[in-house]
Amino acid sequence: MYVTNNGGYGYDNTVKIIDSNTDAITETITVGDNPNSILSDADGNLWVSSSGAIAYNDDWSVDEANSTKGAISKITSNAEVLRLEMAAVSYGGAGGLSISPDGKTLYYQFEGNIFSMSTASTSLPTSAFASNFYYGFSVDPFSGNVIGTVAPNFSSAGSIEVMDKDGSLIDTFTVGIGPNGCYFK
C-alpha cells in the first residue's frame, strides 16, 4: 500500500510504502511538498501530485523565497525518477490527479485549470486542456470524457462541463451548489 503524507497544518513530502500483511512501513519515497493524489499508469508507474508549501510574510503576503512549488512526480521501482514543478508558487498547487481509461494520459488541476499530459512526457504542458476556474474535475473511466465542475459561489447552483478527450465541449448541465467531483458506474 502506498500512502501520501500531506502533513496537515505543517508539511510533509513523503509517500510511505506499507506491507499490508504486517502493517510495517517498508520504504519511504521523497516527493514534492504536501503530496495529495496518487495513481498508477498503464506501465505500472506511480504518479503523485503535490501542492507545494506556502510560506507567509508577517503581512500575510506570500513569501515566495521560502515557499515551494507544486509538482507532479513519477515513481518507478519505488523511487522518484522525475519531478516536474509548476511554473509558479500557488495556493493549492497541483492536485486532483486523474488518468485516462487507457492509463496513458494524466490530468491534473492547477490554478483552477485542467491540464493533460502523456505519461511518456518529461515536461509539463505549456497550456491548459480546459480553462474555466474549475472547482474540481473528474475523468469518466469508460468514455474518457473530462467533466469540469464550476462553482460560481456557494449559494447558487453550479454546473458541470463535459468535454471529450481533445477538450472540445460536449455539453453543460446545471447541478447543485458547490459541485466538485463525479462518480461513474
N, C-alpha and C positions, 0 to 999 in steps of 0.2 A: 504494500500500500504506500502511495506517495502522498504526503501532506504538505500543503503550502502554509508557511507561517508568516502571517501578515503583521504581527506584532502589537495589535491593539492600539493603545494610545502612544506607544513608542514606535519602534520599528524592528523588523527582523528581515532577513534576506536569505532564508533557507527553505529548502524542501527536505523533509525527513523521509527516509525510507524505513518502513516498519514491517517487520516479519509478523504477519497476522496469526501465525501459529504460536509464537512465543510472546507477542506484544512487545518485542525488543526493537529499539532503533538500531538498524544495521548500518546505515550510512547517512551522511548529511551532505547535501549539494548546495553550494552558494550560487544565488541568482541575484537579480536586481532587487533593490529595496522594496519591501512590502509586496511580496507576490500574492496575487489574488485569484488567479484562474489557472487550471492545468488541464491538459488533454493530450491524447496521442494522435499521431497521423497514420497514414496508410503504411508507412515504412517502420512503424513501431517507435519512432522518436517521440519524446515528450516535448511539449511547448508550454511555457509559463509566461503569463503577463504579470507585470509588476507595476505598482502605482508610482514608485519613487517615494522620496521622503521630502516633505516641505518643511523648511526652517523659516522662522519668522523673526523680523527685527522687532525692537521694542515698540514701534508704532504699528505693528501687525502687518506691515508690508512684507512681501516675500523676500527672504534673504537668499538670493539665487546662488551666491558663492558657497553657501553651506547646505543647499538643497541638492537632491539628486533627481535625475530624470526618470520617468517611467521607461520600461523596457519590455521587449519580447525576447525570451531566452529559449534556445533549443538544447535539449538534453539527450545525449546518446551515450549508451553504456554507463549510465549513472554519473555522468559528468557534463557540466555546462560546456558546450562546444561553440556556441555562438550567442552573443548578447547584442541586440540591436536597440539602441537608445532612441527615444522620441526626440524630436527636434528642439523641444523646449521643456523647461520645468513647468508643470501644470498640475493644479489640484485635481486629484483623481487619477492622473497618469494614464497608462494603458490599462484596459480592463475588458471584461466581458468576452474573453476569448471563446471562439466557437470555430467549427470546422465544417467543410462541405461534406455531403454524403460519401463522396469517394475518398475522403481523407487527404486531399491534395491541395486544398485552398484554406488558409487560415483567415479568419475575420476577427477584428478587434475594434474597440471603441477608444477614441482619443479626442478630447475636447468636443464631445457631442457628435463627432463624425464617425462613420463606419469606414474602416479600411480593410482591404483584402490583399493577400499576398500568397504566392505559391510556397509550398513547404520546401521547395528546392531553392528558394531565393536566399541570398546572403545580404540583402539590404531591405530597408523598409520602403514601402511605396511613397512616391512624392505627392500623390494626390489621393483624395478620398474616394472610396467606392460610392458613398452616398453622404450628402451633407444636408442636415436639417436640424441640428442640435437635438439629436435623438436622446431620449431619456434612458433607453435601453434598446436591445435588439435581440433577435433570435434567428437561427438558420433552420429551415424546415429540413429534417433529416431524410425526408422522402423525395421531395421535389428539388431541393437545393435553393428554393426561394429564400430571400432575406427579408425579414419583417422588422422594420424600424418602428419604434414606439415614440409617439410625440405627446408630451405633457405640457400644454401651454401654460398651465398654472395648476394649483391643487384645489380648485373649487369649481371647475367645469370639465366637461367631457374632453378626453384626449382622442387620439386617433392612432391607427396603425397604417403604415405604408408597406405594401407588398411589392417587392422588386424581384426581377429574375436574376439569374447568376451573373448577368452582364451589367446589372444596375439599372435597367430600364423599369420604370414604374408600371406595374400591372394593375393595381387597384388601391384604393384608400377606403378605410372603414372607420366610422365613429365608434368609439368604445367608452369605457368608464373613465373615472378620474385617476390620473397618475399611472397610466399603463407602462410597464417596464420589462415585460418578458412574456413568452408564449410557451405552451406545451403542445406537443403534437402526438396524436395517436391514430 
